[in-house]
Amino acid sequence: MYGVPDPRSGDRVMAALEFADPAAFDGPAFAEFLSAQPDLGRKDFPRLLRISANLPVTGSNKILKNQLRAESWHTTDSIYQCPGRTAPDYQPMSDTQKTELDAEFAAFDRQRFL
């Protein structure tokens, strides 16, 4: 998990998950798993998920979080979003939704954070 900018203020929590077959990711099952964690508060659910077959790593196979933060939702990997703040409900994020999210940064004069 790592922070990415929010268009209105602060950051959003984003998580990256690696799957041999990213198409096999089951958003509702993952949401159910998170909801069953007694030590995870609702505000700690990742708002965005990056699902990848090959996350960026160093030569010693450590995840490059700085690269993940920099790319945020600007990647060819699948991005899922959880629009609400109550129970997680992960839905695939379309290119149009990514563009709309970017436009929110401009609307709130926060494009410098992208």
C-alpha positions as CSV (number, residue, x, y, z in Angstrom):
1,M,0.0,0.0,0.0
2,Y,1.1,3.5,-0.8
3,G,-0.3,7.0,-1.1
4,V,-1.3,8.7,-4.3
5,P,-2.6,12.3,-4.6
6,D,-6.3,13.0,-4.1
7,P,-7.8,15.7,-6.3
8,R,-9.3,17.6,-3.4
9,S,-6.8,17.3,-0.6
10,G,-4.2,14.9,0.8
11,D,-3.7,11.4,-0.5
12,R,-5.6,8.3,-1.3
13,V,-4.5,4.8,-0.3
14,M,-3.6,2.7,-3.3
15,A,-2.5,-0.9,-3.3
16,A,-0.7,-3.0,-6.0
17,L,-1.3,-6.7,-6.3
18,E,0.5,-9.1,-8.6
19,F,-1.3,-12.0,-10.2
20,A,0.0,-14.5,-12.7
21,D,-3.3,-13.9,-14.5
22,P,-4.5,-10.4,-13.7
23,A,-7.8,-11.2,-15.5
24,A,-8.5,-13.6,-12.6
25,F,-8.7,-10.8,-10.1
26,D,-12.1,-10.9,-8.3
27,G,-13.0,-7.4,-7.0
28,P,-16.0,-8.6,-4.9
29,A,-14.0,-11.4,-3.3
30,F,-11.1,-9.1,-2.4
31,A,-13.6,-6.6,-0.9
32,E,-15.1,-9.4,1.2
33,F,-11.6,-10.4,2.3
34,L,-10.8,-6.8,3.4
35,S,-14.2,-6.5,5.2
36,A,-13.4,-9.6,7.2
37,Q,-10.2,-8.2,8.6
38,P,-11.0,-7.0,12.2
39,D,-7.8,-4.9,12.4
40,L,-8.5,-2.9,9.3
41,G,-10.7,0.2,9.6
42,R,-13.0,1.3,6.8
43,K,-10.8,4.4,6.1
44,D,-7.8,2.1,5.6
45,F,-9.3,0.3,2.6
46,P,-7.4,1.1,-0.5
47,R,-9.4,3.4,-2.7
48,L,-7.5,2.3,-5.8
49,L,-6.0,-1.1,-6.8
50,R,-3.4,-1.8,-9.4
51,I,-3.5,-5.3,-10.7
52,S,-0.5,-6.4,-12.6
53,A,1.3,-9.5,-13.9
54,N,4.7,-7.8,-13.4
55,L,5.1,-5.0,-10.8
56,P,8.3,-2.9,-11.2
57,V,11.1,-4.3,-9.0
58,T,14.7,-3.6,-8.2
59,G,17.5,-6.0,-9.1
60,S,17.1,-7.6,-5.7
61,N,13.3,-8.1,-6.4
62,K,12.0,-5.4,-4.1
63,I,8.9,-3.5,-5.2
64,L,9.7,0.0,-6.6
65,K,7.1,2.0,-4.5
66,N,8.4,5.3,-5.8
67,Q,7.6,4.2,-9.4
68,L,4.2,2.9,-8.3
69,R,3.4,6.3,-6.7
70,A,4.7,8.2,-9.7
71,E,2.6,6.1,-12.2
72,S,-0.5,6.0,-9.9
73,W,-3.4,5.2,-12.2
74,H,-1.4,6.3,-15.3
75,T,-0.4,2.7,-16.3
76,T,-1.4,0.0,-18.7
77,D,-2.1,-2.3,-15.8
78,S,-5.7,-2.8,-14.7
79,I,-6.9,-0.2,-12.1
80,Y,-9.8,-0.8,-9.9
81,Q,-11.5,1.9,-7.8
82,C,-13.7,1.9,-4.7
83,P,-15.8,5.0,-5.1
84,G,-17.5,4.9,-1.7
85,R,-16.1,5.2,1.8
86,T,-18.2,2.5,3.4
87,A,-17.9,-1.2,2.4
88,P,-15.4,-1.7,-0.4
89,D,-16.8,-2.3,-3.9
90,Y,-14.0,-2.5,-6.4
91,Q,-14.9,-1.8,-10.0
92,P,-12.6,-1.6,-13.0
93,M,-11.6,2.0,-13.8
94,S,-12.2,3.0,-17.5
95,D,-9.9,5.3,-19.4
96,T,-12.7,7.9,-19.3
97,Q,-12.9,7.6,-15.5
98,K,-9.1,8.1,-15.3
99,T,-9.4,11.2,-17.5
100,E,-12.2,12.5,-15.3
101,L,-10.1,12.0,-12.2
102,D,-7.3,13.9,-13.8
103,A,-9.7,16.7,-14.6
104,E,-10.7,16.9,-11.0
105,F,-7.1,17.9,-10.2
106,A,-7.4,20.8,-12.6
107,A,-10.8,21.8,-11.2
108,F,-9.4,22.0,-7.7
109,D,-6.0,23.6,-8.8
110,R,-4.0,20.5,-7.7
111,Q,-2.6,19.4,-11.0
112,R,0.9,20.0,-9.7
113,F,0.4,16.8,-7.6
114,L,0.0,14.6,-10.7
